[in-house]
Every structure is written in C-alpha cells, then in structure tokens.
Amino acid sequence: MKIDVIYSYYSDDSDLRRLKSLKKLISSAKLKFEINNIILINNSSFVYLDQDITRLMNFAEEIILIHGTNECLEFSGYKQGLTESIKYDVDGALILNDTFNFPRNFFPFLQYAFFDAMQKTDCSKKVYLGEFMHLKRDGYILNLSMRFFISTYMFFISKKSYIDFCSYLCSPSIWTKQQIAISHNLNERVADYIYSGNKLNSWKTFDKNISFQKRQCLHNEFYLSAKCINDQNYTMKNIFEDKKILKAIRRIQWIFFENFKLFFSISGLNSLFNFLKAKLK
C-alpha cells in the first residue's frame, strides 16, 4: 500500500517533541507501507518551516511544507493536505494532528491496531478508518443519525474518499455562527470535552472565540462520521474490530483516564502489550 502522511499541527514550545514522535511513527509505518510524501501543514501564524524540515531529516520521501490557513483550525489543515495528496498516485492518506501522542500517549498497541487495520483495507472502495467512539444511544447532527463516530486525532481514508472529505471538512453548514441541529447527547459530549470543573479542559484558556472554534471542530468530527455512516458506499472500519484483547486494554485505559485523569505513561503497559502480541502470533 502506498500512502501519504498528512500532519496538521501548530508550532509552540512542544512542537519539537511532537515532530520527534511523528518521525518515530513514520519510521514504524515505513516497515508496513510505502510512504510517498510527508505533508506538514503548520497552522501557526508564526512558523518555523526550515526547522520543521530539519527535524524530519533522513527520510527519502519528499517533505512538503504548507502554511495552513487555520480557517477551521486543524480541519482546514486536513483539507489542505488532501488537496495536495490528490495530485499523487497513492492508495490513501494517514491523517493526524498534534494530539496523536498527547494527551493520549501513543502506545505501541494503538499504533499496531492502526497499521494492522490499514493493511487489511481494500482501497478500491471508499474507506474511513479509525478508532470508534461509541455513543450510549443514537445521536444526530444536521439530521444525520449516528451511533458512533471516529476520533480524528488520527485516521485513514482511501483516495476514493478524498473528494467527499474535501467537501465535508470545513463545511459551511458546520463552520457557521448559527446554532446547528445536534442531539443532546452529542452536545453534552462537546461540553464535557471542552470544559472540566469550569476550566477549559485541553486549552487552559477562557477565550470565547477559541472555545467556540473547538466546539466547531468537534461538530466537524461528528459530521465526518455521520456523512459516511449514512452513505451506503462507505466502509467504516474500527481499528479494534477484530482485536478483542487490545480493545479491552484500550477500554481499561479510558476508564482510568476518565476517573483518575491518568495518561498511562506506565512502562509496564508496553511490556504487557509485547507479551500479548507474542501470544497472539
């Protein structure tokens, strides 16, 4: 399988660590796939493009740098990356933002689940692949029903899906100042994600404009899945669909995160994964 890697991010004090993590991820991906291009979309107003190249040196693949418009935060970066990737003869794109390794800590078992699912994907079809986030009851956005959505910190789509996704990303029906039709359970999920104990959960700021844009990002995340779920031409693939043990580990991680706000940076979990991987061979 021949793929592009599209990375939508922001330059800040932690970008060096994130680019190092990206480099490690790409090195692992190269063992499974043919990497065509590494497309970096820097959405910051002040960027360090030369430094970005330096930090990803030693790759034979072409590194394409794009200054992001930031019109829809990381989602406009995704769209700019796909607009570039569509020019090339690839099977699809692995797309991620700068939260792929924090706060979720990108453990080997999660990376393994992604790569294994991608290898089993038929890219001759429209495919949307990622980690499913299940809802306790049906939700809807813009009258499109859904029982789950794919988390967009990292996902894969086949090239057959590019044109659709370029219209779904930054859709004017989502990126509007008007209220949109969304179910109560999805609205609760947005509020819980953005706010925690009257503090902005992920961004540590009370800037109303930023919190509104982040709300729109979550709406766009729901919208991507809802559009594909309600289109019979799409294959939705969960990275854990045939991996019961890994799914159970992931569920335990989420339970601890939700109840104790721990990020599971425990080396023992990696050891457990290596043991289970060996047993599953």
N, C-alpha and C positions, 0 to 999 in steps of 0.2 A: 504494500500500500504506500502510495506517495502522497505526502501531506505538507501543508504549510502550517506553521505555528504562528498564531496571532496573539500578541500580548498587549493589552490596553492598560496603561499604568500612569502614575504620577511621580514626578521627581520630588523627593523630600529627603530627610535625613536617613531614612531606612531603605532608600532605593538601591544602595549598593548591596545590602543583604538580600534583597528580593531578586535582583538580577543574578546574584550568585546562585540562588535557589533555582531560578529559571534555567541557568546554564546546566545545573546538575540534572534537572528534569529533562532537558533536551538531550543531554548525553545518554540518559537511560532510554529515551524514545528512539534514538538512533540505532539502538540494538534491535528494535522491533520494526521500525518503519524507515522509509526513505524520506528524509526531510528535504524539501525543495527550497523553501525560503523561511527565514525567521523575520517576521514582520512586527516591528516595535512601533506602537502608537503612544507617544508621550503627550498626555493631555494637559500638562502643566503650562502655565503662562510663561514660565522661565525654564528652559530646558537645557540639558547637557548632552547634546546629541553625540559629540565626539567621545565623551566619556562612556556613553552607552555602548558604542561600538567596541571601545577598548575592553570593557567588562565582559563582552561576549566574544572575544578573540579566540582563535584556534578552531573555529568552525569553518568547514569548507563551503557550507551553504552561504548563499548571499544573505546579508543582513540588510533589510530595507527599513529605513527610518522615516516615520511620518509624524509631523507635528499635528497632534489632534486638535480638532475644533472645540472639543469639550462642550458642545451644544447640549448633549444628552449624557454628560459625564462619560463613564466607561462604555456606555452603549453606542455612542457616536463613534468611539474608537473601534468597537467591534465592526461597525458598518464600514468605516474607512478601511479596515483591514481586509474585509471581504471584497470590497471594491477593487483592492489591489490584487488579492489572491485569484479572483475570477479570470485574470489575464493569463494564468498559467495552467499547464496540463497536470492537474493534481486530482486525487480522489476525494479530497475533503480538507477540512481545517480543524485543528485543535485550537480552541479559543479559550483564553483565560485572562483574568485581571489580577491586580496586585494583592488580592486576598487569598490567592490559591494556597499560600503556605502560612498565612497568618490571618485570623487567629486560629484557624482550624488545624494547624500543624499538619503538613502534607506527609503523612506516614507512608511507608513503603506499601502497606496493604491497600491503601486508597489508590496509589499510583498503579499498582499491579491490576486492580479491578478495572481501572480506566483502559489501560493498554490491552488487557485481555479481551475486554468487550469490543474495543475498536478493531482488533484483529479478526473478530468473528462477524464483522459488519459487511453487509452487501451494499457497496457504494453505488451500485447501479440504480438504487432506489433513493427516494427522499428519506433521509435519516436524521433524527435528532437524538443524541445520546448524552447521558449524564447521570448525575445522582438524583433519584426521585425523592421528593419531599412530599409525603402523603398527608392528606387532609382527613380529619375525623369524619367530616361529612362533605357532601358536594358543595363546591363554591362556584362562583361565576364572575367574569369580568366582561363588560360590554356584551352581556347576554350570551357569552360563550361559557358553557359549563365545563367543570374540571373537578377531578378527584385527587389530583396530584399536580406538581409542577417540577420542572428540572431546575436545580440550582445553577446559576450562571457564573459561579466563581471559576468553573472550568467545564467545558462541554465540547462535543464534537458534532459537526454536521457534514454530510456528504455534499459534494459540489452541486448535486442536483437540487439542493435546498438553498443555494446562495441567493438567487433572485428573490425568493419568498422572504428570506430573512432580512434582506436589504430593505424590504417594504415594511416588515414587522418592527425592525429596530428603529427607534426614534419616530414611531408612527405619530402623526399629528393628533390622532384620536386618543393617544395616551399622554403625550407631552403637551398638555393643554392646562391652562389655569382654571378651566371649568371643572366642576365635580363630574366624575365619571361613575357609571353604574358598576358597582362592585359589591360582592356579598359581604355580609357582616363578619363571617369567619376569616376571610382574606384581609378585611380591613383591620381586624384585631391582630392578625399576624404582622401586618405592617407596623402598627403602633407598638407592638411588643418588641419588634426588631429594632426600631429606631430609638424608643425610649425605654429606660430601665430605671425605676426608682427616681423618676423625674430628672434623670440625667440622660443626655444623648448617649446611647449605648456605644456606638462604634466610632463616633467622630468627635466626642467631647467638646461640643460647641452648641450654643443655643441659637445660632444663626438660623433664622426662619427660612431664608432662601435655600440654604444647604439642606435643611431637613425636608423641605418641600421637594427639592430635586431628588433626594434619596428615596422619598416616597414614590416619585415617578419612576425611578429605577426599579423598584420592587413591582410596581404595576406593569412595567415593560417585561420583567421576568415572568410574571404570571401570564401576560398576554402572549408571549412566545409559545408557551406550552399550550395554552388554551386554543390558539390558532391551529397548532399541529394536531392536538387531540381531536379536534372537530373536523379534521381533513383526513378522509379515508386513504389518501395517497401517502400519508406519512407513517413511517415506522418509528415508534418511540421506544428507545432502549434504555433500560435501567442497568447501570454498571454492576449492580448486585443481584440481578435477576436469577442467575444460576450459581450463586455463591452464598449459601446459607450461613456458613461459619463466619465469613467476612462480614456479612450483613449483621450478624449477631454482635460481632465486635464493634461495628460502627454504631449500633443501637446503644450498646453499653457506654460508648464514648459520649454520645449525645445526652444520655441520662445524667452522667456525671457533670457534663458541661452545664446543662440546664439547672441542676440542683446545687452544684458547688462552684460553678464558673471556673472549672479546671480545664486546662487545654491539653492534658495528657501528653506532656513532654517527658514521659517516663520511658527510659531506655528499655525497660522490661517488656513493654508492649511490642516493640520492634522484635525483641527476641522471641516473643510468643508468636508473632506473625511468621518469622523464619521457620519456627518449629512446625506450625500448621501447614505452611507451604510445602515443606519437605514431606509431610504425611500425606498431602493431597496429590503428590506426583504419582 
